[in-house]
Amino acid sequence: MTVPSRSVRVLLAEDNPDHAFFARRAFLTVYGPDLEMTTVGDGEEVLDFLNKRGAHERAEDPHLIVLDLRMPKKGGLEALAEIREQERWRHVPIVILSSSDRREDIEASYANGANSYVTKSATLTGLRLDLKDLAQFWLSVASLPDHA
């Protein structure tokens, strides 16, 4: 792994606290202390964060967005479609992270502008490895755009 040359901001939308904990741990393990990860619990809060509404009025723009597919209030697909409607967010990579391996969910995610779709493993060990691989790819292999 190369040493990070800048801090990276990740917006994680995950309603399962255990999954959010393991995601944060995986991303920190891969990137180190220069990682800034904000976790929100539903699609409405994702949009509030990105549009700097309410408690998120001072939020800094993320370099990467990770969306759970099934969340309360507004699901990941709906949030994804709304994010991609806004010009300023079209360049930000969005990863769908879901326990669903249904072909329809995968196809709909890509059709709505997802950059990748990762199916969560059913086992805890598998989930940890999946999250580490996801973090490794997006933070160490891929080049992320600067924020808007």
N, C-alpha and C positions, 0 to 999 in steps of 0.2 A: 504494500500500500504506500502511496506517496503521501507526503505530509501536506495537509490542506493549506492552500494559500489564502483562504478567506473563510469567513464563517458562512455556513449554509443554513438557510431557514426552510424547515419542512412543516407543512400543515398536515396533520393527521386527523382524519375524521373517523372515529372508531367508538362505538357505543359500548363495547365490551371492555371493562377496565383491565382485565387480565391481558387481553390482546394488545391493548394500548401500552401496558407496562412492558411487554416483551418486544413490541416494536421500538419503543424508546430505547430500551437496553441494546437492541441489535444495531440501531442507527448510531448510538453513542460509541459502541464497541468498534464499529467500522470507521467513524469519522473523528471521534474524540471530542474534546471539550469545546471545539469551535462550532459544534452543531447547536442550532436553536430549533427546538421542536415544540410546536404548539399543538395541543390535542383538544379537539372539540367532539361533542357527542352526537350531533345530528346534522343533517343537510342544511337546515335553516341557519344553524350557527356557522357553518362553512361560508355561506353567502354573507352573513353579517360580518365575519372576519375579513373576507376579501373586499367587501364594500365599506369597511371601517365604520360599522354601525354599532350603537350601544356600547357594551363593554369592550369592544374591539376598535374603538375609534383611533387608537394609537398603534394599531397593529402594523408591523412591517411586512411588506410583500414577500410571499414565499418563493423559493426557487423550485420547489417540488411539492405537489399535493398528492396525498395518499388517501383514497376514499373507500370506506367500507360500502358494500353494495346495499345491505339491508340495515337501515337506521331508522329511528323514530322520527316523527314529524315530516321529514323529507328524506327520501332514500338517496343513495349514491347516484343512481342513474338520472334522477330528476335534477339533483344538484349539478351533476356533470353537464347536462344539457344547458342549464342556465349559466354555468361558468363559461362554456364555450360560445355562448351568444354574445359575450362581452369581448370586444376587440382586445382590451388590455390583458386578458388572460389566455388568449389563444396560443401564445408561445410557451406557457408554463406546462411542463410535463405533468400529466395526471395518471396515477397508477390506481387501478381498481383492485382492491384486496378483498376477497370474498370467500366464504365457505362453499359457495355455489359453484358447481362445475357444469351447470346447465348450458348447453350450446346457445340457447336463446339469450341468456344473460351475457355471455361472452360476446356474441355478435352485436347485441344492443350497446354494449359498452364501447366497442370499437366504432360503431356507427355514430355514436354521440361524441366521439373525439378522444377517447382514452388512448394513452400512449402504450400502456401494457395492462394486462389482466393477470393477476396472480391468485391462484386458488389456495386458500389456507389448508394446510394439512389437518387431518382429524386428530392427530396425536400432538401432545405438547412438545415432544422432542422434534417432531416434523415441523411444527409451527415455528419453533425457534430457528431451525435451519432455513426454512423458507424466508423468514424475515431477515436473517443475516444475509442470505443470497440477494434478496431484493435491495437491501441497503448497500451491499457491496457493488452491485451493478450501478445503481443510480448515483452513488456518491464517489465511487472509485474508478469505474469504467466509463460511464457516460459523461459527457460534458453538459453541464446545466447552463441554461441561459441566465444572464443577469436579470434581476427583478425589474419590473416595469418602472 
